[in-house]
Structure formats: structure tokens, C-alpha cells
Amino acid sequence: MSQTTVDDAPARTGVRVRVQKLGTALSNMVMPNIAAFIAWGLITALFIEQGWLQGIFAGLKDPDGWVAKIGGWGSYDGAGIVGPMITFLLPILIGYTGGRMIHGNRGAVVGAIATVGVVTGADVPMFLGAMIMGPLGGWCMKKIDAIWDGKIRPGFEMLVDNFSAGILGMILAVFGFFGIGPIVSAFTRGAGNAVDFLVDNDLLPLTSILIEPAKVLFLNNAINHGVLTPLGTTQALETGKSILFLLETNPGPGLGILLAFTFFGKGVARASAPGAAIIQFFGGIHEIYFPYVLMKPKLIIATILGGMTGVFINVLFGSGLRAPAAPGSIIAIYAQTAGGSFLGVTLSVLGATTVSFVVAAFLLKTDKAAEEQDLAAATASMESMKGRKSSISSQLVGASSGGPRGPIKSIVFACDAGMGSSAMGASVLRRKIQQAGFGDVKVTNSAISNLTDSYDLVVSHRDLTARAGQRTGSAIHVSVDDFMSSPRYDEIVEQLKQSNGGGSEAEPAVDDGSAGSSDGDVLALSSIVLNGSASSAADAISEAGRLLVDAGAVEPSYVDAMHERESSVSTYMGNGLAIPHGTNEAKGAIRRTGLSLVRYPEPIDWNGKPAQFVVGIAGAGKDHMALLSKIAQVFSKPDEVARLRGAQTPEEIRSILMGS
């Protein structure tokens, strides 16, 4: 049985992740409005002076008839539909969407008002300005609403809401007109001059060196929607088309990769490549080829050379699109291709495909690896970089399972020490599995050092999956980051339904074991703090650790082991809960089992996640497992977490956790 890995965790924070988040935000403003871009592109293609209908109506008696009026040429020069759509409609839609993302309808309205300021204060289509003013309007409205939330006397809510939004919109519109508009205009002109320089000096193909790797790393949205779409739209308004719309959307490089795997790949990658090629080329979902490149990183050379070839051909033929093509399907590309550019666009796709295929085929044929790497693992890596489950991952993961597996009877949740994270994660997963009717499936937890290759499925933190895989190579491996509510738990249940042939009668919950101490002994009232003083994760770990020391549960050296454990793998569990505990080697510093709990008025930044409850753990045996199971169940329910936030006494906190 070959190892399969599925990962739901986002990569750790860094420059790439911040750029990726920026690109996602920009994409979220543009993509809902792509239909408007398509409508504008079609109107442009049909009705402008260089449009498809110009030749038909040019010889008629009335050259300034309705076609000219719609397009804005002839006696309607600068008017018609084309100009107002790109100048006003598209930016305002983007600003409205950006404001709505931040603060719902009120944010959307203020974002749209603010966008009008930059639109009228600039001499170029203000897409970048809309991407700034829309979210800014939503954010400002959100902050202002928070000032008097719950403080307005009944009957005055509508008055305050309407005037506050109106006044804020006025201020931001003026600010956009005099401040942001001129700055963005200057930036747009500068960036346009840079593009002109690249085109004039035949250097535009070099952009593929940046764009093609950025696509695989999911940074393309920041480039495409943050730079290329605004600049391309400005260029298309002036010339009727833009090559910039083709820099990122050309499906040729990805198609070449998939064709190379179709003919020269191995195993599952070869079997799945033809279907992936159809989805990528006709469906426009480029991310379906990313795992193939991540599986063989040197193939990025093929995509770069293929991309450069496509750009070079488009430069040579002067081809371009009238509007963005989204998704990057060959169908959408042809729909937006400018008149006279069909030959160049077609050759650019064919050229990019051919070069990418030839280079990728050579690299695959000369690869010394005896077996193809796990496509499912590469897909998991792609989803990790994307930050969420891919909409097409099932096309690859499903194909990579290597055939049907037997029933899954044993599942282990593994962590470094086996006393905290794994126990709580196993409790949540066990409950889901039992509720689904699979009471015969055994769910346990273990330290990675104690694992044996006897389990059917292993669940672990994404940073520990590689270590777990070394000891359990024949198991299915599922990587998670959010222990309380990971979507992978539901997928495990679905996998059980497929592999085990439906659920059996649900069995009572398994007792994690509490034969030693009572819950009250494990979590003493003196170890519960309602208002913690720490302001960082490190200080919170020390605060929870000191409570364990004061309770006589651990030696002072155990607190150092808690920090050591955190430096290797985060103990953030999800839903505002972190459970710092010592390493496996520090169990000798535990005198008896004990827990501590600290609640913070404001969430603490825990490696980029908000932690409001910190539970320190010291487990000498299994007598803390029952209470950990109860804590896990509490934190898996939002209403119970809300009760904990509102608790006024340590007794109330402990009562909620113990279910009494």
C-alpha cells in the first residue's frame, strides 16, 4: 500500500504568504465582476471604430449611425457605451465589491462612493484606485460603526447609519479625488512606460521568468489583477487590444507539461494527465497542472521557456486581447481576441505548448528517479500554498490512490509528545466517526516516537507528517492545522463511507481513561485565570506553565520544555484555543497530571492565529485524557466557546468544561 498524503494547512506566514493574500484580495474584487469585463470587451469588439461591425457599416450612407454612437466614435467621440463602462462602471463595481468584502452592504456603498472620487480625479481607468478606495471605505465604515455599536438610542439608528455613511463617503471621495487619484495615475503612467520600454526593446518575453513560477506558487493573482489587468485595460482603451492580457492566461505552458506526462510520465501521474489537460485547456483551471510541476520542480524551466515563446510570438505578430480572459480557457481567450490577432494568438498558444512539451519531455526522459513521486503529496503541497482546498484536487488525489484500499479499521492521531494535541484531535475525530455510525473504527492518539506501521490512517500536524510517514509508510496520511474543526475530519468520514461500505451502528463514546485523578484534581480552581496578563504567545506559555508549577504538577524545567515544544510545532488547536505542553523528553519533570487555563481579554497572536484560551498541559499518565476530551468537545462548538468567554468565575469555567 503506497503512502497517500492529504494536507489542509496553509503554509507558515512570510513574504510569499502576504503577497499571496494580497493577490487573493485583489482577485476577489475582480473575479465577481468578470462578466462586466466580458460585456465591455464584446461591446468594444463590435462597436468601436476598429471593431468587427465597422467594415459592415463603413460604406453605408450614415456612418455616424447607431453603431458609431454605441462605440463612441464619429459624432459620439469619447462617449457612447465603451468609454463610460471602463471609466465609471468597472472601477465602481470593483470598489463596491472591495467595500463589501470588508463590511457588507454599508462598506460596499461607502467603497463605491470613495471610488467615484478617484475615478473622476484621474485621467486613466482607475482600477488600482478602486482596489485601494473600495476596501478602505469598507474598513473605515466598519471602524466607525464599532464606535457607537449598541450605544444609539432606539429610533435614531437609521438616522445615524445613513448620515455616518454619507459623511464618510463624502470625505473619502474628496480624499480620493485630490490624494489617491493623482498618485495612482502617476504610478499607472510609470508602469505603462516600463511596459512600453520592455516592448520597444523586445524584452517582454523575460516577464515569463517571474510570471510562470508565480503561477505555481499562487502569487499570480497579485501580478495579474494588481498590475496586468489595470495596465492592460488602459492600453486596450487606447489601442483596442493589449498583449498584457496574454502574459499570464496563455494555457500553452501548462498544456505542454500535461502532454509530456501523458507520453513520458510514470504511474498515476501519466494516467491522470490526459484528463487534467482537458480541464486546463478548455476549462481554464490552470492550477490543475501545478502539482505536476511541484512533483518535479525542475519542470518550471519548461513552463518559463514555453511562456517566453508565447509572449515572443504575440510581440512578433502584435496580437492582443480586448479584455481580460477569465478563466484562462482557450474559449475565453478566443472570445476576447482582437480582430487581426487570431493568427498570432493561435500561434502563441501552439508555440508555448510545443516548447513546454519538448523541454518537459526531455527532463522526464532523462530523470534518474526510478519511480514517480506521489502526486497526492504534490497536490497537498499545492493546496497548502493556496491556503485552502483546491476545487480540482479530487481529480488528482482520486486518481492517485493507486486502486481501492481495504477497510479502514484503525486511525491514530499523532503528535510530538502524545499528551495534548493528539488527544484533543483524536477526541473530536472519534466523535465525528462514531456519529457517522463507524463505531468499529478505533481512533487513538500517540507520540510519533511510539508509532508502528500498523495503522490504516494517520492524522498529524502538517509539520509532523514527514516524521510520522517514516514510521508508518503504508498508511494514509492526513495533515491538519486546525485541530478543532479541520475540514479533513469530514473528508475522513467520507473516505470511511467509501472504503468501509457504509456505517454500522454507532457505539458509545470511548472512555479516554480517567481512572486516576478526578477532573477537579486535574484542573484546580487555583489554576484557572480569567484575565491573563500576557501579550505574546511566549509570555502566555510562561504564564500557563507557572500555574502548573505553582500547583505542584511540574518542575520549573518543564516550562522550558513547553517553549521548546512550541518552537518546533505550534500548539494552536483552532477556535481560539492553544494547548502548550512539554516535549516527550520532558515527561520526567512532571510530578503529577495537571492542567491550567488562562483566558485573555483580547486574543493573542499565536503564529498568526488568534488564541484567547491557553490550556497548559502536564500529563503523567492517562488520567487527564477524559478532561481533554471534554475540553475538545467544548471548543468544537461555537456556542460553548461563547459561554466560556462570558464566564465570570473559575467555577463557571470548570463547570462548562466538565459539562456539569
VOGU-3710 file (C-alpha; in Angstrom, 3 decimals, decimal comma):
1> msqttvddap> 0,000/0,000/0,000  1,604/3,232/-1,085  1,524/6,237/1,190  -1,014/8,939/0,396  -0,823/12,360/1,978  -3,591/14,945/2,143  -2,894/18,367/3,638  -5,263/21,176/4,575  -2,837/23,519/6,234  -1,718/26,856/4,944
11> artgvrvrvq> 1,991/27,470/4,790  3,608/29,445/7,564  3,389/33,195/7,359  6,049/35,024/5,360  6,547/37,365/2,445  5,133/34,845/-0,029  2,014/34,303/2,050  1,439/38,047/2,451  1,799/38,593/-1,290  -0,496/35,627/-1,875
21> klgtalsnmv> -3,122/37,092/0,454  -2,851/40,439/-1,330  -3,312/38,709/-4,662  -6,293/36,786/-3,350  -7,894/40,002/-2,114  -7,352/41,682/-5,489  -8,724/38,634/-7,267  -11,779/38,594/-5,004  -12,555/42,150/-6,104  -12,086/41,487/-9,811
31> mpniaafiaw> -13,411/37,956/-10,371  -17,041/38,598/-9,303  -17,130/41,359/-11,925  -15,536/39,459/-14,814  -18,919/39,339/-16,569  -18,819/43,138/-16,771  -15,325/42,973/-18,286  -16,567/40,451/-20,829  -19,549/42,658/-21,700  -17,241/45,650/-22,143
41> glitalfieq> -14,863/43,573/-24,273  -17,658/42,379/-26,535  -19,097/45,885/-26,938  -15,595/47,131/-27,722  -15,016/44,327/-30,231  -18,273/45,046/-32,017  -18,753/48,796/-31,977  -15,511/50,782/-31,733  -14,086/52,327/-34,863  -11,726/49,382/-35,375
51> gwlqgifagl> -14,428/46,867/-34,361  -15,949/43,952/-36,212  -19,017/45,903/-37,406  -17,066/48,908/-38,654  -16,413/47,355/-42,057  -20,052/46,426/-42,483  -21,364/49,916/-41,770  -18,460/51,995/-43,128  -19,907/52,089/-46,635  -23,427/52,929/-45,572
61> kdpdgwvaki> -24,925/56,345/-46,120  -24,973/57,183/-42,414  -21,508/56,391/-40,969  -22,444/58,140/-37,714  -25,436/55,899/-37,097  -26,211/53,685/-34,118  -23,033/51,592/-34,375  -20,899/54,712/-34,123  -22,991/56,059/-31,243  -22,689/52,846/-29,224
71> ggwgsydgag> -18,962/52,639/-29,788  -18,338/56,300/-29,092  -16,743/57,270/-32,414  -17,897/59,659/-35,084  -20,108/62,388/-33,574  -20,062/60,485/-30,254  -16,278/60,511/-29,949  -15,331/59,692/-26,350  -18,891/58,898/-25,340  -21,112/56,015/-26,359
81> ivgpmitfll> -21,035/52,968/-24,083  -17,391/51,900/-24,273  -15,889/54,933/-22,529  -18,315/55,206/-19,575  -18,144/51,488/-18,919  -14,384/51,388/-18,494  -14,146/54,804/-16,840  -17,000/54,510/-14,365  -18,833/51,167/-14,294  -15,915/48,726/-13,969
91> piligytggr> -13,937/50,656/-11,302  -17,068/51,380/-9,246  -18,044/47,695/-9,368  -14,576/46,786/-8,124  -14,731/49,401/-5,358  -18,223/48,263/-4,353  -17,059/44,641/-4,165  -13,953/45,579/-2,175  -16,005/47,501/0,379  -18,492/44,655/0,643
101> mihgnrgavv> -15,693/42,213/1,400  -14,739/44,254/4,459  -18,069/45,424/5,882  -21,064/44,096/3,992  -23,536/46,422/2,276  -22,561/49,511/4,262  -18,933/49,001/3,374  -19,907/48,410/-0,249  -21,821/51,690/-0,522  -19,036/53,738/1,078
111> gaiatvgvvt> -16,450/51,923/-1,045  -18,361/52,818/-4,207  -18,666/56,488/-3,167  -14,947/56,622/-2,381  -14,145/55,049/-5,744  -16,044/57,782/-7,596  -13,539/60,237/-6,125  -10,521/58,525/-7,671  -12,383/57,825/-10,916  -13,175/61,490/-11,509
121> gadvpmflga> -9,804/62,672/-10,227  -7,722/60,675/-12,706  -7,126/60,632/-16,435  -6,725/56,852/-16,761  -9,101/53,954/-15,935  -8,871/53,787/-12,155  -8,774/50,046/-11,384  -5,866/50,304/-8,958  -7,526/53,255/-7,268  -10,742/51,260/-6,911
131> mimgplggwc> -8,780/48,383/-5,332  -7,489/50,873/-2,748  -10,541/53,019/-2,071  -13,120/50,199/-2,015  -11,545/48,223/0,867  -10,507/51,477/2,566  -14,119/52,675/2,534  -15,337/49,371/3,958  -12,656/49,370/6,673  -13,357/52,956/7,744
141> mkkidaiwdg> -17,100/52,287/7,872  -16,501/49,185/9,976  -14,358/51,089/12,474  -16,849/53,953/12,748  -19,783/51,589/13,256  -17,862/49,906/16,064  -17,518/53,217/17,951  -21,236/53,545/18,713  -22,304/49,913/18,357  -25,103/49,354/20,876
151> kirpgfemlv> -24,982/52,969/22,082  -27,581/54,562/19,793  -30,958/55,302/21,313  -33,865/53,378/19,745  -35,437/55,230/16,850  -32,231/57,011/15,807  -30,421/54,022/14,243  -31,381/54,798/10,633  -30,537/58,473/11,011  -27,074/57,744/12,417
161> dnfsagilgm> -26,354/54,948/9,946  -27,281/56,953/6,867  -25,559/60,182/7,856  -22,400/58,461/9,076  -22,065/56,556/5,806  -22,845/59,661/3,753  -20,385/61,899/5,566  -17,652/59,263/5,470  -18,271/58,658/1,770  -18,000/62,397/1,082
171> ilavfgffgi> -14,689/62,657/2,947  -13,196/59,620/1,209  -14,404/60,767/-2,221  -12,661/64,112/-1,758  -9,561/62,338/-0,436  -9,572/60,036/-3,446  -10,034/62,928/-5,864  -7,148/65,035/-4,572  -4,924/62,376/-2,968  -5,127/58,822/-4,257
181> gpivsaftrg> -6,251/59,605/-7,816  -3,194/61,610/-8,879  -0,808/59,159/-7,171  -2,322/56,118/-8,870  -2,426/57,970/-12,190  1,291/58,700/-11,920  2,008/55,071/-10,999  -0,092/53,797/-13,914  1,714/56,045/-16,367  5,085/54,971/-14,963
191> agnavdflvd> 4,211/51,293/-15,148  2,869/51,793/-18,657  6,130/53,425/-19,684  8,003/50,444/-18,217  5,876/48,069/-20,294  6,459/50,189/-23,395  10,198/50,003/-22,703  10,060/46,221/-22,492  8,050/46,021/-25,718  10,232/48,506/-27,610
201> ndllpltsil> 13,390/46,647/-26,587  11,973/43,163/-27,207  12,302/42,300/-23,520  8,663/41,467/-22,737  9,235/37,685/-23,022  11,502/37,926/-19,976  8,445/38,560/-17,810  7,754/34,813/-18,003  10,745/34,286/-15,702  8,638/35,906/-12,986
211> iepakvlfln> 5,108/35,024/-14,035  5,399/31,261/-14,580  6,935/30,419/-11,164  4,500/32,885/-9,560  1,576/30,942/-11,008  2,717/27,697/-9,393  3,237/29,492/-6,071  -0,221/31,118/-6,291  1,278/34,608/-6,458  -0,102/35,221/-9,928
221> nainhgvltp> -3,242/36,984/-8,686  -1,175/39,825/-7,256  0,582/40,240/-10,599  -2,389/39,610/-12,858  -5,157/41,525/-11,091  -2,903/44,047/-9,353  -0,812/45,095/-12,353  -1,561/43,410/-15,686  -5,354/43,857/-15,731  -5,295/47,597/-14,884
231> lgttqaletg> -2,439/48,326/-17,297  -3,894/46,104/-19,994  -7,291/47,750/-19,736  -5,729/51,194/-20,084  -3,783/50,011/-23,111  -6,864/48,377/-24,637  -8,810/51,636/-24,273  -6,150/53,444/-26,304  -5,311/50,806/-28,936  -8,242/48,395/-28,874
241> ksilflletn> -6,187/45,487/-27,508  -3,412/44,605/-25,093  -0,783/41,889/-25,043  -0,687/42,139/-21,235  -3,888/40,104/-21,002  -1,979/37,178/-22,552  1,096/37,127/-20,317  -0,463/35,016/-17,570  -3,519/33,401/-19,182  -1,815/31,562/-22,067
251> pgpglgilla> -2,715/27,879/-21,454  0,182/26,663/-23,592  2,891/26,190/-20,903  0,612/24,133/-18,671  -0,754/22,107/-21,586  2,787/21,220/-22,642  3,594/19,933/-19,146  0,499/17,732/-19,056  1,101/16,359/-22,558  4,664/15,476/-21,563
261> ftffgkgvar> 3,350/13,496/-18,595  0,793/11,847/-20,858  3,508/10,403/-23,092  6,564/10,185/-20,843  5,287/10,195/-17,270  5,028/7,228/-14,924  2,292/5,638/-12,882  -0,579/7,718/-11,666  0,784/10,990/-12,994  0,731/9,588/-16,514
271> asapgaaiiq> -2,755/8,136/-16,071  -4,239/11,375/-14,754  -2,502/13,817/-17,115  -4,856/13,500/-20,143  -7,943/14,374/-18,092  -6,079/17,208/-16,408  -5,058/18,565/-19,821  -8,702/18,803/-20,923  -9,664/20,642/-17,719  -6,706/23,007/-18,021
281> ffggiheiyf> -7,035/23,838/-21,724  -10,789/24,040/-22,146  -11,910/24,710/-18,574  -9,210/27,289/-17,919  -8,359/25,889/-14,443  -4,591/26,263/-14,645  -3,952/25,131/-11,085  -4,599/21,526/-12,092  -1,098/21,307/-13,591  0,651/22,899/-10,598
291> pyvlmkpkli> 1,074/19,593/-8,663  2,883/18,067/-11,644  5,426/20,884/-11,517  5,682/20,711/-7,716  6,301/16,983/-8,043  9,227/17,712/-10,388  10,333/21,293/-9,622  12,829/21,344/-12,491  9,844/21,368/-14,873  9,429/25,051/-14,043
301> iatilggmtg> 12,116/25,540/-16,716  9,701/24,118/-19,292  6,897/26,478/-18,254  9,220/29,506/-18,332  10,571/28,704/-21,796  7,059/27,924/-23,043  5,735/31,184/-21,618  8,583/33,175/-23,170  7,871/31,572/-26,545  4,207/32,518/-26,380
311> vfinvlfgsg> 4,986/36,116/-25,421  7,611/36,408/-28,163  5,132/35,239/-30,832  2,495/37,688/-29,601  5,037/40,523/-29,717  6,099/39,454/-33,201  2,521/39,459/-34,511  1,352/42,428/-32,449  -1,531/40,356/-31,100  -3,589/41,011/-28,004
321> lrapaapgsi> -6,935/40,675/-26,266  -9,583/43,362/-25,896  -10,325/42,497/-22,248  -9,164/40,013/-19,592  -9,849/36,342/-20,310  -11,098/34,631/-17,175  -10,804/31,805/-16,571  -7,759/31,182/-18,747  -9,589/28,844/-21,126  -8,812/28,800/-24,824
331> iaiyaqtagg> -12,523/29,513/-25,306  -12,401/32,678/-23,178  -9,171/33,747/-24,894  -10,665/33,469/-28,375  -13,797/35,292/-27,192  -11,661/38,302/-26,213  -9,146/38,145/-29,092  -8,963/41,411/-31,020  -9,641/41,481/-34,743  -6,459/40,689/-36,650
341> sflgvtlsvl> -4,906/38,906/-33,669  -6,344/35,419/-34,113  -3,335/34,104/-36,032  -0,847/35,476/-33,528  -2,809/34,247/-30,503  -3,230/30,785/-32,036  0,475/30,505/-32,877  1,426/31,773/-29,418  -0,591/29,008/-27,741  0,764/26,365/-30,116
351> gattvsfvva> 4,334/27,647/-29,724  4,142/27,786/-25,944  2,674/24,276/-25,842  5,310/22,848/-28,170  8,314/24,328/-26,361  6,973/23,432/-22,938  6,227/19,880/-24,125  9,641/19,328/-25,699  11,575/20,637/-22,689  9,391/18,789/-20,171
361> afllktdkaa> 9,611/15,550/-22,186  13,413/15,820/-22,222  13,534/16,400/-18,469  11,197/13,487/-17,779  13,063/11,122/-20,099  16,417/11,965/-18,515  15,077/11,805/-14,956  17,025/9,244/-12,928  14,230/8,646/-10,419  13,092/5,032/-10,607
371> eeqdlaaata> 9,515/5,827/-9,585  7,258/8,800/-9,972  6,772/10,821/-6,811  3,415/10,835/-5,050  1,013/13,073/-6,985  -1,303/13,294/-3,973  1,553/14,667/-1,864  2,275/17,268/-4,550  -1,423/18,161/-4,659  -1,383/18,578/-0,888
381> smesmkgrks> 1,608/20,893/-1,206  -0,281/22,934/-3,793  -3,298/23,245/-1,502  -1,014/24,254/1,344  0,378/27,129/-0,724  -3,073/28,072/-1,934  -4,286/28,208/1,674  -7,453/26,213/1,056  -8,662/23,052/-0,589  -8,386/23,129/-4,353
391> sissqlvgas> -11,610/22,827/-6,323  -9,946/20,369/-8,690  -7,760/18,421/-6,250  -10,150/15,472/-6,251  -9,332/14,972/-9,935  -5,732/14,279/-8,959  -5,969/12,796/-5,463  -8,703/10,458/-6,556  -6,587/9,313/-9,460  -3,547/8,802/-7,278
401> sggprgpiks> -4,976/6,409/-4,772  -3,437/3,534/-6,607  -6,598/1,477/-6,648  -9,105/0,555/-3,971  -7,871/0,171/-0,416  -9,227/-2,193/2,173  -11,477/-1,087/5,048  -10,015/1,442/7,467  -10,174/-0,031/10,960  -7,503/1,841/12,917
411> ivfacdagmg> -6,798/5,581/12,987  -4,139/7,256/15,095  -3,725/10,954/15,792  -0,007/11,529/16,253  1,870/14,454/17,785  5,288/15,067/19,235  4,576/14,190/22,873  1,249/12,365/22,608  -0,256/14,129/25,623  -2,156/17,187/24,326
421> ssamgasvlr> -2,708/17,994/20,662  -3,159/14,403/19,577  -5,520/13,610/22,459  -7,839/16,523/21,676  -7,721/15,997/17,932  -8,452/12,299/18,385  -11,406/13,136/20,612  -13,017/15,414/18,006  -12,372/12,954/15,177  -13,561/9,982/17,238
431> rkiqqagfgd> -16,867/11,685/17,955  -17,431/12,510/14,266  -16,667/8,948/13,239  -18,963/7,447/15,868  -21,792/9,826/14,968  -21,416/8,651/11,356  -22,022/5,084/12,504  -18,466/3,718/12,369  -18,202/2,587/15,979  -15,967/-0,302/14,961
441> vkvtnsaisn> -13,204/2,068/13,786  -10,659/2,548/16,562  -9,328/6,098/16,984  -6,354/6,532/19,298  -3,570/9,040/19,872  0,137/8,532/20,197  3,521/10,191/20,295  5,290/9,889/16,945  8,192/8,100/18,633  5,794/5,319/19,665
451> ltdsydlvvs> 4,180/4,820/16,244  4,378/1,472/14,481  3,426/0,696/10,891  0,189/-0,972/11,945  -2,364/1,793/11,369  -4,591/2,295/8,348  -4,732/6,089/8,642  -2,521/8,587/10,465  -3,569/12,158/11,264  -0,880/14,649/12,277
461> hrdltaragq> 0,064/18,306/12,212  1,383/19,300/8,798  4,851/19,959/10,233  4,990/16,424/11,666  3,588/14,439/8,739  7,012/13,695/7,261  8,218/12,254/10,576  5,037/10,237/11,001  5,425/8,911/7,476  8,860/7,496/8,257
471> rtgsaihvsv> 7,324/5,194/10,861  4,025/4,434/9,121  4,873/4,316/5,451  1,975/2,063/4,432  -0,738/4,236/5,985  -2,840/7,007/4,523  -1,536/10,268/5,976  -3,778/13,263/6,568  -2,189/16,573/7,562  -4,153/19,164/9,529
481> ddfmsspryd> -3,556/22,523/11,128  -6,885/23,323/12,781  -7,391/20,507/15,274  -10,840/21,594/16,415  -12,669/21,983/13,114  -10,441/20,794/10,279  -12,391/20,075/7,073  -10,201/16,972/6,741  -12,206/15,284/9,517  -15,328/15,318/7,356
491> eiveqlkqsn> -13,278/14,013/4,434  -12,038/11,138/6,599  -15,653/10,252/7,381  -16,467/10,319/3,653  -13,454/8,111/2,982  -14,721/5,645/5,603  -18,068/5,514/3,816  -16,280/4,596/0,597  -13,719/2,155/1,997  -15,824/0,526/4,741
501> gggseaepav> -19,061/0,221/2,784  -21,321/2,429/4,905  -21,635/2,940/8,633  -22,578/0,418/11,266  -24,497/1,001/14,456  -22,897/3,807/16,430  -21,224/2,728/19,644  -20,919/4,683/22,872  -18,038/7,094/23,109  -14,762/5,512/24,131
511> ddgsagssdg> -13,526/6,459/27,564  -10,143/8,034/27,242  -9,312/6,900/30,704  -9,629/8,791/33,968  -9,021/6,069/36,475  -6,532/8,074/38,484  -7,479/11,603/39,426  -10,824/13,347/39,143  -11,337/16,264/36,777  -11,297/18,615/39,747
521> dvlalssivl> -7,863/17,379/40,804  -6,506/17,724/37,295  -7,848/21,279/36,787  -7,873/23,045/40,126  -9,733/26,328/40,563  -6,459/27,993/41,540  -5,084/27,049/38,115  -7,824/28,969/36,254  -7,136/32,643/35,470  -9,925/34,708/33,941
531> ngsassaada> -7,827/37,682/32,806  -4,336/36,751/31,716  -1,622/39,394/31,597  0,488/38,040/28,734  0,639/39,885/25,427  2,539/37,324/23,331  2,481/33,580/22,783  5,793/33,138/24,597  4,556/35,055/27,643  1,293/33,092/27,613
541> iseagrllvd> 3,202/29,807/27,643  5,195/31,034/30,641  2,013/32,163/32,395  0,279/28,812/31,894  3,458/26,979/32,875  3,859/28,938/36,125  0,350/27,890/37,136  1,366/24,249/36,668  4,496/24,852/38,754  2,514/26,629/41,488
551> agavepsyvd> 0,053/23,741/41,580  2,915/21,311/42,196  2,259/19,439/38,962  5,625/20,034/37,293  9,224/21,042/37,954  10,209/24,564/36,781  12,284/22,992/33,989  9,048/21,764/32,390  8,174/25,336/31,396  11,355/25,494/29,308
561> amheressvs> 10,271/22,266/27,602  6,911/23,903/26,808  8,751/26,679/24,958  10,925/24,105/23,195  7,845/22,215/22,034  6,280/25,409/20,680  9,398/26,290/18,708  9,131/23,054/16,729  5,368/22,700/16,176  2,592/25,128/17,025
571> tymgnglaip> 0,147/24,008/19,724  -2,652/26,187/18,398  -5,721/23,963/18,119  -8,303/26,231/16,461  -11,390/28,143/17,660  -9,267/30,384/19,887  -7,595/27,546/21,828  -3,880/26,836/22,324  -2,624/23,972/24,489  1,116/24,391/25,200
581> hgtneakgai> 2,824/21,374/26,747  6,294/19,951/27,132  8,262/17,694/24,828  8,252/13,935/25,097  11,685/14,094/26,705  10,400/16,376/29,489  7,961/13,871/30,994  10,472/13,248/33,787  9,806/16,796/35,012  6,103/16,008/35,591
591> rrtglslvry> 5,249/15,275/39,221  1,568/14,583/38,633  -1,049/15,210/35,990  -2,292/18,781/35,899  -3,923/21,370/33,688  -4,033/25,151/33,830  -6,310/27,535/31,930  -5,771/31,230/31,193  -8,364/33,370/29,417  -7,263/36,626/27,781
601> pepidwngkp> -9,446/39,729/27,273  -8,041/40,144/23,752  -6,793/37,279/21,573  -3,037/36,709/21,482  -1,224/36,322/18,170  -0,244/32,647/18,130  1,812/32,221/14,973  -0,730/34,260/13,057  -3,767/32,671/14,728  -5,910/34,302/17,477
611> aqfvvgiaga> -5,697/32,454/20,806  -7,952/33,629/23,629  -7,784/30,489/25,791  -4,462/28,880/26,732  -4,575/25,476/28,440  -1,263/24,300/29,889  -0,928/20,521/29,969  1,226/18,147/32,004  0,204/14,503/31,562  1,867/11,896/33,763
621> gkdhmallsk> -0,421/9,135/32,532  -3,871/8,913/31,006  -5,800/10,464/33,860  -6,062/13,792/32,035  -7,442/12,318/28,820  -11,101/12,381/29,859  -10,947/16,080/30,706  -9,040/16,837/27,493  -11,763/15,029/25,583  -14,399/17,201/27,254
631> iaqvfskpde> -12,381/20,361/26,504  -12,095/19,310/22,864  -15,842/18,845/22,581  -16,495/22,234/24,185  -14,144/24,063/21,811  -15,624/22,337/18,787  -18,941/24,137/19,496  -19,063/27,929/18,931  -21,869/28,456/21,436  -19,886/26,731/24,185
641> varlrgaqtp> -16,851/28,865/23,396  -19,100/31,922/23,711  -20,175/30,696/27,163  -16,532/30,433/28,197  -15,909/33,988/27,035  -18,783/35,209/29,179  -17,952/33,170/32,292  -17,460/35,312/35,426  -15,798/32,854/37,844  -13,293/29,963/37,725
651> eeirsilmgs> -16,096/27,700/38,981  -18,197/28,615/35,954  -15,285/27,926/33,610  -14,682/24,489/35,085  -18,384/23,693/35,088  -18,644/24,429/31,351  -15,579/22,325/30,565  -16,801/19,380/32,623  -20,289/19,558/31,155  -21,994/19,969/34,507
//
